[in-house]
Structure formats: structure tokens, C-alpha cells
């Protein structure tokens, strides 16, 4: 009977330690998964933004008629995804993103200047969105 009591007390002592170890291991796995998912989303969101900007730039250069409100809405969503998934330094150090954003901003400016008065408000909002992101992460004014 004493052997059973000794075994029972040692089991009760080991079980909480095992549960604590299990909780620590589970929390480490969850942290690793979240970190891996975040590092995967960052490059994907930057790539999606760059592809969109390349497409928008080519449409602006070809003088295709665009809906500025739709383009602004899409651009804002992509900017927000990049901001949520990437550190500011990652965005700032991406030279390809900087170049395509700068040339797209210049094309938006040129297109906006040629629009009629009724359409200028939507184009101004698109311009403000693009220039705002550029100034936030690439700080120099667009030449």
C-alpha cells in the first residue's frame, strides 16, 4: 500500500510538469507557425503590389481610359496589405518597388493634368494615395 501511495504522489508531481512542458512546446509551435506565415505574406504582398503597379503604369502610358476610384480602391487595399505584412525597413529597402511606384506616380500626375474638371477629384484622390505611400516609405519628393 505504501508503494502505491509513493507512486501516486510521484505521478501527481510529474503530471503538472509534463503538462507545463507540453504547453510550452505547443506555444513554440504556434509562434513558429505565425512567424512563418507572416514572413511568407510579406514578399507575396510586395510582389502583388509591384505587379499591379506595373500594370497600372502600362495602362496609364497607353492612355487607356481608367476609373480612378476603382484604381484608388485597389491600390489602397494593396498598400494596406503591404503595410500589415512587412516591416517599414523591408518596404523602404525594396528598390524595384520604389522605382515602379515613382514612375506610376509620375504617370498619374501627367494623366490627372489632362483630365476634365469633373474627373479631377477622383484622379486627385488616386494621386494622393500613391504619393502618400511613396512619401511615407521613400521620403524623397518625386522629381
C-alpha positions in Angstrom: 0.0 0.0 0.0 2.8 2.4 0.8 4.3 1.7 -2.6 1.1 2.7 -4.3 1.0 6.0 -2.3 4.6 6.7 -3.3 3.8 6.0 -6.9 0.6 8.1 -6.8 2.4 11.1 -5.3 5.2 10.9 -7.8 2.7 10.7 -10.7 0.9 13.8 -9.4 4.2 15.6 -9.2 5.3 14.6 -12.7 2.0 15.2 -14.4 1.9 19.0 -13.9 5.5 19.3 -15.1 4.6 17.3 -18.2 1.6 19.5 -18.8 3.7 22.6 -18.4 6.3 21.3 -20.8 3.5 20.3 -23.3 2.0 23.9 -23.1 5.5 25.4 -23.7 6.1 23.2 -26.8 2.6 24.0 -28.2 3.1 27.7 -27.7 6.5 27.5 -29.5 4.9 25.7 -32.4 2.1 28.3 -32.7 4.7 31.1 -32.6 6.8 29.4 -35.3 3.7 29.0 -37.5 2.6 32.6 -37.1 6.1 33.9 -37.8 6.5 31.7 -40.9 3.1 32.8 -42.2 4.0 36.4 -41.7 7.3 36.1 -43.5 5.6 34.4 -46.4 2.8 37.0 -46.7 5.3 39.9 -46.8 7.1 39.1 -50.0 3.8 37.9 -51.6 2.1 41.2 -50.9 5.0 43.2 -52.2 5.0 41.2 -55.4 1.3 41.7 -55.8 1.7 45.4 -55.4 4.6 45.6 -57.8 2.6 43.6 -60.4 -0.4 45.9 -60.0 1.8 49.0 -60.3 3.5 47.6 -63.5 0.0 47.0 -65.0 -1.3 50.4 -63.9 1.7 52.2 -65.3 1.4 50.5 -68.7 -2.3 51.4 -68.8 -1.5 55.0 -68.0 1.2 55.1 -70.6 -1.1 53.7 -73.3 -3.7 56.3 -72.4 -6.3 53.7 -71.6 -9.5 55.1 -70.1 -9.5 54.2 -66.4 -11.8 54.5 -63.5 -9.7 56.4 -60.9 -12.0 55.4 -58.0 -11.6 51.7 -58.7 -7.9 52.1 -59.2 -7.5 54.0 -55.9 -9.6 51.4 -54.0 -7.5 48.6 -55.3 -4.3 50.5 -54.7 -5.3 51.3 -51.1 -6.0 47.6 -50.4 -2.6 46.5 -51.8 -0.9 49.3 -49.8 -2.6 48.2 -46.6 -1.6 44.5 -47.2 2.0 45.5 -47.7 1.9 47.7 -44.5 0.3 44.9 -42.5 2.7 42.2 -43.7 6.0 43.9 -43.9 8.2 46.0 -41.7 8.8 49.5 -42.8 12.5 48.8 -43.5 11.6 45.9 -45.8 9.4 48.3 -47.8 12.0 51.1 -47.8 14.8 48.9 -49.0 12.9 47.5 -52.0 14.4 49.5 -54.9 12.2 47.8 -57.5 9.1 48.9 -55.6 10.4 52.4 -55.2 11.2 52.7 -59.0 7.8 51.3 -60.2 5.9 53.4 -57.7 7.8 56.6 -58.6 7.2 56.1 -62.4 3.5 55.2 -61.7 3.1 58.4 -59.6 4.6 60.5 -62.4 2.2 58.9 -64.9 -0.8 59.5 -62.6 0.3 63.2 -62.4 0.5 63.5 -66.2 -2.8 61.8 -66.7 -4.5 63.9 -64.0 -3.4 67.1 -65.6 -5.0 66.1 -68.9 -8.4 65.2 -67.3 -11.5 67.3 -67.4 -12.7 69.2 -64.3 -15.4 66.6 -63.4 -12.9 63.8 -63.3 -10.1 65.6 -61.5 -11.4 64.9 -58.0 -11.1 61.1 -58.4 -7.7 61.4 -60.0 -6.6 63.7 -57.2 -7.5 61.1 -54.7 -5.6 58.4 -56.6 -2.6 60.7 -56.8 -2.8 61.5 -53.1 -2.9 57.8 -52.3 0.1 56.9 -54.4 2.2 59.9 -53.5 1.3 59.4 -49.8 2.7 55.9 -49.8 5.7 57.0 -51.7 6.5 59.8 -49.3 5.9 57.6 -46.2 8.3 54.9 -47.2 10.7 56.5 -49.7 10.7 60.1 -48.2 12.1 62.0 -51.1 9.7 64.0 -53.1 9.1 62.8 -56.6 11.2 64.7 -59.1 
